[in-house]
Amino acid sequence: MTRTEADAESSARPRGPRRVLLLHGIWMPGLSMAWLGARLARAGFEPEVFAYAGAAAGPEAVVPRLIERLGAPCHLLAHSLGGLIALRALREHPQLPVRRVVCLGSPLCGSAAADGLARHAWSAPALGRAAELLQRGCPPWDGAAQVAVIAGRSPRGLGQFFGRFEGDSDGTVAVAETRLPGLAAHAVIPASHSGLLFSAQAAGLAEAFFRRGRFGD
């Protein structure tokens, strides 16, 4: 290997934690994070999926389990409800060695779609024990970990039938619902809510943030 090749390999290697814990959304299985995990692995990270029962268990049961997995330095990549679960864990336990968090389409400011679902007796059970967290969202972020959000603006999703969105949305979550005060970075890309899980642009932005704490070079 030449010096130039060695330098290129060194610069591509993640600095800081290589371990990335992946959290899925409320109705998605852990397998839904597999594509993003494969992208992170190719980029030199060590992805692990944290699977949980989003609606059935609720944050009171999930957060303690998540905390057990966060004993070693890592980053977090979380989709939808997973982002709210992640920030709740870090707020309750600020000593956890999590350096950076990327939330994909997480309604950190509260979800209008969740409000709409909760208003109907036939649809409210779908939210289960995660309803309150989804409706309320998170307080402004002031924790030690750097937090970024990647939001989608392709409105394809069932959420639009339950909530009225102001401005752009990914079909389930409005972009405005992702703009939590205290974020280190925020980006909006052409993707739907579930499409964020298979977006090369989202994966690239997440990789960049884990390496440098920002989305740009």
N, C-alpha and C positions, 0 to 999 in steps of 0.2 A: 504493500500500500504506500503510495506517495504521500508526502507531507500535506499536499493540497487535499487529497482524499481524506486523510486523517483529520484535518481541520474541519472539513465539511461534515464528516461523521460526528465529530465532537460538538459542532454547533447545532446539529439536528437532534442531539440527545437532550431529553428533558432536563432542565435544571430544577432543583427542589424535588419534591415528592414525585415519584413515578406512579405510585398507586392512585387509581381513580375508582371511586365507588359510584356505581350507576343506580339511580332510583327511577322507577317507572311511574306512570300515572295511575289514576284511581281504578280504571277498569282494565288496565293492560297487564299482561303477564311479564315476568322478568325477561322472557325471551324477546320482548319488544325492543330491548336495549342492545340486542346482539350485534346489529349492524354498526351502531356507533362504537360499541366495544371493540369490534374488529378494526375499525379505523384508528382508534386510539392505540391499539396494540401495534399496528403497522408504524405508528408514529413514535414508538418507543416507550409508551406508557404500559402500565400493568392494570388493566381494567378488571373490576369485580362487580357482579350484579348483586344488589340487595333487593330481594323479592319480599313482598309483604302483601297483606290483604287490605287494600286501601279502604274500601267501603265497610267491610265486615269488622275490621279490627279498630280502626280509628287511631288518631295520633296518640292517645293515652297508652295504647298497647304497642304501637309501632316505634315511637321515639325511644323507649328504653332498649329495645332490640337494636336499633340503629346505633345508639351510643356505644353499645358493646363492640360494634364493628369499627368504631372510630378511635380506637386507642392508639393506633400508629399513624404517623403523618400521611396525609393524603389530600387529594382534591375530590370534589363531588360534581357529578353531572346528573342533573335531575330534570325529569319531564313533568310538567303540569303539577298535579298534587305533590309529586315528589319534591319539588322545590320548596313548597310550604312546609312539608315535613322536615326537610333539611334545615331550613332557617329556624324552625321552632326548636330543634335539637341544639343548634349552636347558640341560640339565645338563652336556653335554659342551662346549658353547660359551656360557658365561654372558654373554658380551659382546654377544650378538645383541640387536637393538633391538625385542624383542617385549614389549609392555606387559602384555597380558592374554590369558589362555587360557581358553576354555570347552570342557570335555570333555562329550560326550553319551554316557552309558552306557559309559564307558571303565573296564575292570577294572583300575584303577591299583594295586590291592593283589594282583593275580593272579587268574586265572580258573579256577574249579572246572570249568567246561565244557571249557576247553582241556585241563585235566588228564585229564578223562574221554576226550576225543578222542584224546589222546596215548597212552592205555593200550591202544588197539586197533590192530592192524596195518592193518586195513581203513580206519580213519578218521584215523589219525595224519598221512598225507600231506596231508590237507586244510589243516593248519596250516602246512605248508611251513617256511620259514626264520623265520617269526614265532613258532613254538611256544615257544621259551625265554622271549621277552619277555612273551608272554601268560600263561605259567604263573608266571613270577617276579614280574611287575609292576614297580613303581617304588619307589625309596627314598622316605622322607618328603620332602616338598618344602620346600626352603629357598632357592630361587632368587629372582632379582630380579623376575621376572614374577609378577603375581597370577594364581592358578589357581583356577577354580571348576568344579564338576561339577553336571550335571543328570542325575539318575538316574530310571529308570522303575520303576513298580510294577504294571504290567499284565503278568502272566506268560504271554505268548504268544510262543513261540519254540522252536526245536529244541534250544537249549542245555540246557533242563530235562531232556532225555532222556540227557544225558551227564554232568551235574554235579548234585550234591545241594546245594541252596541253603538256607541258614539265614535265615529271615525273608523279607522282600519281595524280589522280583526283577522284571526286565522280560522274563523268559522265557529270557534268554541270560546276563545278568549280574546277580548279586545286588547289592542296594543296599549291603550291607556291603562288597562288593568295590570300591566306588567311593569309600569314605571314607578317602582317603589323608591322613595327618597333614600339616598345613601348608597346607591349602586355605584360600583367602580366603572362599569361600562354597560352600554345598552345598544343593541342593533336590531333592525327590522329587516327581514328578508322575505322573498316571495315563496312562502311555504304555508301549508295548512297546518292545523294542530297536530294531526298524526304524521303529516309529511315532514315535520321537523325531525322526526326520528330517522329519516332516510335522506336527509339533505346533506350533500357534500359541502355546501357553503356553511351550514351550521356546524358540521364536524370540524371544518377548517378554522372557524372562529373560536370554537371551544379549545382546540389545540393551541392556538395562538394565546388565548387568555391564560391557559394553564402554564405556558412557558414564560410569558412576559407580563401578565397582569393587565393586558389591554388587547383589543382586537386588531389594531394596526401593527405594522412592522416596527 
